[in-house]
Amino acid sequence: MKKFIFLLFQLILISTLVCGEYYQIDASSSVPASSEGSQVTSSEDPYINSIPLSVCGTASCVPTASINSDGACKINPKTLGYYPATLSKGAFSTGKRCGECFRLIGPNGTVTVMVSDECTAGDPCNQDDSFHFGIPNEAYDKLIANRETNGNIFSLGYQEVACELDQNIFVEFAGGQTGRVDYQYYFTVRFSSYSVGIERVQCKGTGMARYMEMTLNGGGQWTWNKKNEPGEDAKFLFPASFILTGFDGEHIEYTVQSNPPASVLIDTQHQFTPVKHPEADRVCTMGMVPEIIYEDHLSFGWDATHSFQYDSLNFSADPGDLPTLNEHVIEIDCSGSCGINLYRGGGFETKYLETLKFDARADPPSSNLKIYFGVGGSYILPKTLTSDWDSYSIPVEDLKPNQIEQYLVFLNSKDGVKQKFFFDNIKWEFKAGAPKTPNVVVDTTTAFPTMRPLTSTGGVTSGGVTSGSTSGISDQVTGISDNISTDGDQITGDTNGESGSASSSTAVIVPQKFNCLLLFFISIFIYTILYL
């Protein structure tokens, strides 16, 4: 009898384990991540899987002790779960970027920020053709270590992404005479809490024959002024309709039934439906280092302040009468071992670099030019530099680079010898298949190549606001997950749940519990016959 009880206990245990393996997995459970590769976890960036709205780009970034969260945009990103960010003049686009979200990628990780203001400190902020971010110290520390010594990132990767919000778009009205809610001749609206940036706002009051364009003022404020509509005799009266156009082409139409209160946030009862950019086919890494390092002058983001032990160093030297050279060249004069140390703040990725190219000469001729990344290396140029200009190419792999480097050094390795070196046209040649660095897009109308059409609207009324849904092709984003693969050149997304951690909307197909129970009782019957 004891043997029977023992065997029965074993049977129950085995059946429980076997059947437990086949019980249906709940549809809301998480599929275990693959052990291959590394994962970017939500603790590093909770918005790592936000829908990408642009291709990858290259920008620069600086930390700042504090950012006015309210800023020109009058949006407080912190209340929406994001770090605030300022943008350079051209990228800010007179406030069109207000409230938009960007994923920033540095050498140590990523962080997602929301634009709240235009930056004003320094030349990078005044650029019309580049993206430059200012972000809080705590956000910057997620991108790179040692903020005190790494105060700039010049090869920052960035990508616009959908803002993940758990609320609708809000609108705030203002205008009319002081102390009066009167929008007949002039009024402004300001929107907040939108998942996709707003490209255009149109309005039509009662009795008006057409929708009229509202003008964007600095800081995300849209204005209608009757004097700008000479052909329109009617005053602006409610009920009135508004159309918001996202920069991806989606339209939202909603109606305000009566004069809205001034300076009060009103829930529009609607939100944009983000759609993945059709060309966002890879997860962005750090920005591509520019091709040119020196060509008449050092390119933006490079400096030579870490150069050492020279008698003189001139980055605007006269090249002589040679048509292949630029107006200026680099000249370094040494009494012994000395070096030009070209530093790029925040570092740069080396995996796409094929060849380092440059023009050079030496006086007197020299076989002692050493070139390396970082703080030391053993590569010596195998060809003697003569007093005549010549072109040189070095395979980057011969310099044994790390994945991310900060310094490129040209060193006179011979001590105790008076030596001059001259350099020009220092640049990289990239590997075949390297990502194409896109032109900087500061005009939001060109950021999304395929516009989405206006669709018919339905209405949901809440208070004085009626919202219409024109969400378009939302089925295209269902079930997308951006799992990270670290297989070298490209980090790709996976929508099939084969790797990474994803939430499955379909239960795993498994045998029914009935089969396990039937097996269990048959086994008990057999054991009873054999042992009783």
ZAGUVO-949518 format. One record per residue (C-alpha): y, z, x; residue in one letter. Coordinates in steps of 0.2 Angstrom, whole numbers, padded with zeros to 4 digits, always signed. Each point is the difference from the previous one (the first is absolute). Layout:
// residues N
YZXa;...
This chain:
// residues 532
+0000+0000+0000m;+0012+0004+0014k;-0004-0017+0008k;+0004-0008-0016f;+0017+0009-0002i;+0004-0005+0018f;-0004-0018-0003l;+0009+0000-0016l;+0016+0007+0009f;-0002-0014+0013q;-0001-0013-0014l;+0016+0007-0009i;+0009+0000+0017l;-0005-0018+0005i;+0003-0007-0018s;+0017+0008+0000t;+0005-0008+0017l;-0007-0017-0005v;+0008+0000-0017c;+0016+0007+0007g;+0001-0015+0011e;-0001-0012-0015y;+0012+0009-0012y;+0014-0011-0005q;+0016+0003+0010i;+0014+0004-0011d;+0013-0015-0001a;+0014+0011+0006s;-0009+0006+0016s;+0005-0005+0017s;-0011-0012+0010v;-0004+0007+0017p;+0010-0008+0014a;-0010-0010+0013s;-0002+0009+0017s;+0005-0015+0009e;+0018-0002+0006g;+0014+0012-0003s;+0009+0005-0016q;+0018+0002-0004v;+0000+0015-0011t;+0012+0006-0014s;+0005+0014+0011s;+0007-0012+0012e;+0009-0010-0013d;-0003+0003-0018p;+0006-0017-0004y;-0011-0010+0012i;-0008-0010-0014n;+0016-0005-0009s;+0001-0018-0006i;+0008-0011+0014p;+0015-0010-0006l;+0004-0009+0016s;-0008-0007+0016v;+0001+0011+0016c;+0016+0001+0009g;+0008+0007+0016t;+0014+0012-0001a;+0008+0014+0010s;+0001+0018-0004c;+0009+0016+0005v;-0001+0019-0006p;+0014+0009-0007t;+0002+0019-0004a;+0005-0003-0018s;+0002-0014-0012i;+0011+0002-0016n;-0014-0002-0012s;+0012-0005-0014d;+0008-0012+0011g;+0009-0016-0005a;-0015-0004-0012c;+0002+0016-0009k;-0019+0002+0000i;-0008+0015+0007n;-0017-0006+0007p;-0006+0018+0003k;-0001+0003-0018t;-0011-0015-0002l;-0012+0006+0015g;+0007-0011+0014y;+0010+0002+0016y;+0018-0008-0001p;+0005-0014+0011a;+0015-0009+0005t;+0001-0019+0003l;+0010-0011+0011s;+0014-0010-0008k;-0009-0017-0002g;-0016+0008-0006a;+0009+0011-0012f;+0007-0015-0009s;+0014+0008-0009t;-0011+0012-0008g;-0014-0011-0005k;-0012+0010+0010r;+0004+0016-0009c;-0015+0009-0006g;-0013-0012+0009e;-0014+0007+0010c;-0006-0005+0018f;-0015+0005+0010r;+0005+0002+0018l;-0013-0001+0014i;+0002+0008+0017g;-0011+0003+0015p;-0007+0017-0008n;-0001-0004-0018g;+0009-0005-0016t;+0013+0007-0012v;+0006-0007-0017t;+0019+0002-0004v;+0012-0005-0014m;+0017-0007+0004v;+0014+0011-0006s;+0015-0006+0011d;+0008-0012+0012e;+0000+0006+0018c;+0016+0000+0009t;-0003+0008+0018a;+0000-0013+0014g;-0002-0018+0003d;-0018-0002-0007p;+0007+0005-0017c;+0013-0014+0000n;-0013-0014+0002q;-0001-0013-0013d;-0016-0008+0006d;-0012+0015+0003s;-0008+0015-0008f;+0005+0017+0007h;-0005+0016-0008f;+0007+0017+0002g;-0013+0014-0006i;-0001+0019+0000p;-0007+0008+0016n;-0015+0006-0010e;-0004-0018-0005a;+0003-0006+0018y;-0012+0012+0007d;-0014-0008-0010k;+0003-0016+0009l;+0001+0005+0018i;-0001+0016+0011a;+0013+0008+0010n;+0015-0005-0010r;+0012+0008+0013e;-0005-0013+0013t;-0005-0014-0012n;+0016-0001-0010g;-0002-0019-0005n;-0015-0011-0006i;+0005-0018+0003f;-0017-0008-0005s;-0002+0009-0016l;-0011-0008-0013g;+0006+0000-0018y;-0006-0007-0016q;+0008+0002-0018e;-0012+0008-0012v;+0000+0005-0018a;+0007+0018-0003c;-0013+0010-0008e;+0009+0010-0014l;-0007+0010-0015d;+0015-0004-0011q;+0010-0015-0008n;+0016-0008+0006i;+0015+0010-0004f;+0017-0007-0004v;+0017+0009+0001e;+0016-0008-0009f;+0018+0003+0005a;+0017-0009-0003g;+0014-0001-0013g;+0015+0012+0001q;-0001+0017+0007t;-0008+0012-0012g;-0005-0013-0012r;-0016-0009-0003v;+0007-0018-0002d;-0010-0015+0007y;+0010-0014-0009q;+0009-0007+0015y;-0008+0008+0016y;-0016+0010+0004f;-0012+0004+0014t;-0019+0003+0000v;-0010+0008+0014r;-0019+0000+0000f;-0012+0011+0009s;-0019+0003+0001s;-0006-0018+0001y;-0016-0005+0009s;+0007-0017+0005v;+0018-0004+0006g;+0012-0007-0013i;+0007-0017+0004e;+0010-0004-0016r;+0007+0008-0015v;+0006-0009-0016q;+0008+0006-0016c;+0004-0006-0017k;+0010+0010-0013g;-0001-0002-0019t;+0009-0017-0005g;-0002-0007+0017m;-0008-0017+0002a;-0008+0002+0017r;-0005+0012+0013y;+0013+0003+0013m;-0002+0005+0018e;+0004+0017+0006m;+0007+0002+0017t;-0007+0011+0014l;+0012+0012+0008n;-0004+0009+0016g;-0013+0013-0003g;-0011-0007-0014g;+0013+0001-0014q;+0001-0015-0012w;+0016-0004-0008t;+0006-0010-0016w;+0018-0004-0001n;+0007-0010-0015k;+0014-0008+0011k;-0014-0009+0010n;-0006-0008-0016e;+0015-0011-0005p;-0010-0011-0012g;-0007+0015-0009e;+0011+0007-0014d;-0011+0014-0007a;+0002+0018+0006k;-0016+0008+0006f;-0008+0008-0015l;-0016+0009-0003f;-0015-0003-0004p;-0001-0009+0017a;-0014-0008+0010s;-0003+0001+0019f;-0011-0010+0011i;-0006+0007+0017l;-0007-0012+0012t;-0011+0007+0014g;+0001-0008+0017f;-0018-0007-0003d;+0006-0009-0016g;-0006+0012-0013e;+0012+0003-0015h;+0002+0015-0011i;+0010-0001-0016e;+0006+0015-0009y;+0013+0003-0014t;+0012+0015-0002v;+0003+0003-0018q;+0017+0009+0001s;+0013+0006+0012n;-0009+0010+0013p;+0007+0016+0007p;+0009-0002+0017a;-0008+0008+0016s;-0016+0004-0009v;-0017-0006+0007l;-0009-0010-0014i;-0018-0004+0001d;-0003-0019-0003t;-0018+0003-0005q;-0005-0014+0012h;-0005-0003+0018q;-0003-0015+0011f;-0018-0005+0003t;-0001-0004+0019p;-0010-0015+0006v;-0007-0001+0018k;+0010-0013+0010h;-0011-0016+0001p;+0002-0001+0019e;-0003+0019+0004a;-0017-0003+0006d;-0001+0013+0013r;+0005+0019+0003v;+0015+0000+0011c;+0000+0008+0017t;+0014+0003+0012m;+0013-0014+0001g;-0003-0015+0012m;+0010+0002+0016v;+0012-0015+0001p;-0005-0014+0012e;+0016+0001+0011i;+0003+0015+0011i;+0014-0007+0011y;+0008-0016-0002e;+0018+0001+0006d;+0000+0018-0006h;-0012+0013-0005l;-0006-0002-0018s;+0003+0013-0013f;-0011+0015+0002g;-0002-0002+0018w;+0009+0010+0013d;-0001+0003+0019a;+0007+0018+0002t;-0017+0006+0007h;+0001-0012+0015s;-0001+0009+0016f;+0005+0001+0019q;+0010-0015+0001y;+0016-0003+0010d;+0007-0011-0014s;-0006-0008-0016l;+0009-0013-0010n;-0005-0008-0016f;+0014-0013+0000s;-0002-0007+0018a;+0005-0018+0004d;-0016-0011+0001p;+0008-0014+0010g;+0000-0018-0004d;-0017-0002-0008l;-0001-0009-0017p;-0016+0009-0005t;+0008+0017+0000l;+0012+0009-0012n;+0017+0005+0003e;-0005+0017+0007h;-0016+0007+0009v;-0006+0017+0005i;+0003+0005+0018e;-0007+0015+0008i;+0004+0005+0018d;-0012+0013+0009c;+0000+0009+0016s;-0019+0004-0002g;-0011+0003-0015s;+0010-0002-0016c;-0004-0006-0018g;+0008-0008-0016i;-0008+0010-0014n;+0002-0008-0017l;-0002+0012-0014y;-0002-0003-0018r;+0003+0015-0011g;-0015+0004-0011g;-0011-0011+0010g;-0008-0016-0004f;-0018-0007-0004e;-0008-0010+0013t;-0016-0007-0009k;+0009-0016-0004y;+0008-0003+0017l;-0009-0014+0010e;+0012-0003+0015t;+0015+0007+0008l;+0011-0014+0006k;+0016+0000+0011f;+0010-0009+0013d;+0004+0009+0016a;+0005-0002+0019r;+0001+0012+0014a;+0012+0002+0015d;-0009+0001+0013p;-0016-0007-0007p;-0012+0013-0006s;-0018+0003-0004s;+0003+0018-0006n;+0004-0002-0018l;-0010+0012-0010k;+0000-0001-0019i;-0007+0013-0012y;+0001+0009-0017f;+0004+0018-0001g;+0002+0011+0015v;-0011-0009+0012g;-0012-0015+0004g;-0008-0010+0013s;+0004-0018-0004y;+0009-0009+0014i;+0006-0017-0003l;-0012-0011+0010p;+0013-0014+0003k;+0014+0003+0013t;+0018+0000-0007l;+0011-0012+0010t;+0018-0002+0001s;-0001-0014-0013d;-0002+0003-0019w;-0018-0002-0007d;-0009+0004-0016s;-0014+0012-0001y;-0013+0005-0013s;-0011+0016+0000i;-0014+0003-0012p;+0004+0016-0009v;-0018+0006+0001e;+0002+0000+0019d;+0013+0013-0003l;-0013+0011-0009k;+0011+0005-0014p;-0002+0014-0013n;+0001-0004-0018q;+0018+0006+0000i;+0011+0000+0015e;+0018+0004+0002q;+0004-0005+0018y;-0001-0017+0010l;+0004+0002+0018v;+0004-0012+0014f;-0002+0009+0017l;+0004-0003+0018n;-0016+0008+0007s;+0005-0002+0018k;+0010+0016+0007d;+0013-0001+0014g;+0004-0018-0003v;+0017-0007-0006k;-0005-0011-0015q;+0009-0010-0014k;-0009-0006-0016f;+0007-0012-0013f;-0008-0002-0017f;+0004-0010-0016d;-0009-0007-0016n;-0012+0015-0001i;-0010-0002-0016k;-0017+0002-0008w;-0013-0013-0005e;-0010+0005-0015f;-0019-0002-0004k;-0006-0013-0012a;-0001+0007-0017g;+0014+0013+0003a;+0009+0004-0016p;+0015-0010-0003k;+0016+0011+0000t;+0009-0005-0015p;+0019-0004-0001n;+0009+0016-0005v;+0003-0001-0019v;+0016+0009-0005v;+0002-0011-0016d;-0011+0008-0013t;+0000-0017-0010t;-0011-0008+0014t;-0012+0015+0003a;-0013-0005-0013f;-0004-0019+0001p;-0008-0001-0017t;+0011+0006-0015m;-0008+0007-0016r;+0005-0008-0016p;+0008+0009-0015l;-0012+0004-0013t;+0002+0005-0018s;+0004+0018-0004t;-0006+0014-0011g;+0010+0015-0005g;-0002+0019+0001v;+0014+0010-0007t;+0004+0017+0006s;+0017+0007-0005g;+0014-0013+0003g;-0010-0011+0012v;-0013-0013-0004t;-0010-0007+0015s;-0010-0016+0001g;-0015-0003+0011s;-0001-0015+0011t;-0012+0006+0013s;-0007-0017+0003g;-0016-0002+0011i;-0004+0019+0002s;-0019-0004+0000d;+0002-0007+0018q;+0003+0018+0006v;-0014+0009-0009t;-0012+0008+0012g;+0009-0004+0016i;-0003+0012+0015s;+0006-0002+0017d;-0014+0008+0011n;+0003-0001+0019i;-0011-0009+0012s;+0003+0002+0019t;-0009-0015+0006d;+0013-0006+0012g;+0012-0013-0004d;+0003+0002-0018q;-0001+0014-0012i;-0006-0006-0017t;-0001+0006-0018g;-0016+0001-0009d;-0001-0001-0019t;-0019+0001-0001n;-0003+0018+0003g;-0011-0004+0015e;+0010+0011+0012s;+0013+0014+0000g;+0003+0012-0014s;+0003-0008-0017a;-0001+0006-0018s;-0012-0010-0010s;+0003-0006-0018s;-0018-0005-0003t;-0014+0012+0001a;-0014-0004+0012v;-0015-0007-0008i;-0015+0012+0001v;-0017+0003-0009p;+0002+0011-0016q;-0004+0018+0000k;-0014-0003-0012f;-0010-0008+0014n;+0001+0015+0011c;-0004+0012-0014l;-0016-0010-0005l;-0005+0000+0018l;+0002+0019+0001f;-0011+0003-0016f;-0014-0012+0005i;-0001+0009+0017s;-0001+0017-0008i;-0014-0007-0011f;-0010-0006+0015i;+0002+0016+0009y;-0006+0010-0015t;-0016-0010-0001i;-0003+0001+0019l;+0004+0019+0003y;-0004+0009-0017l;
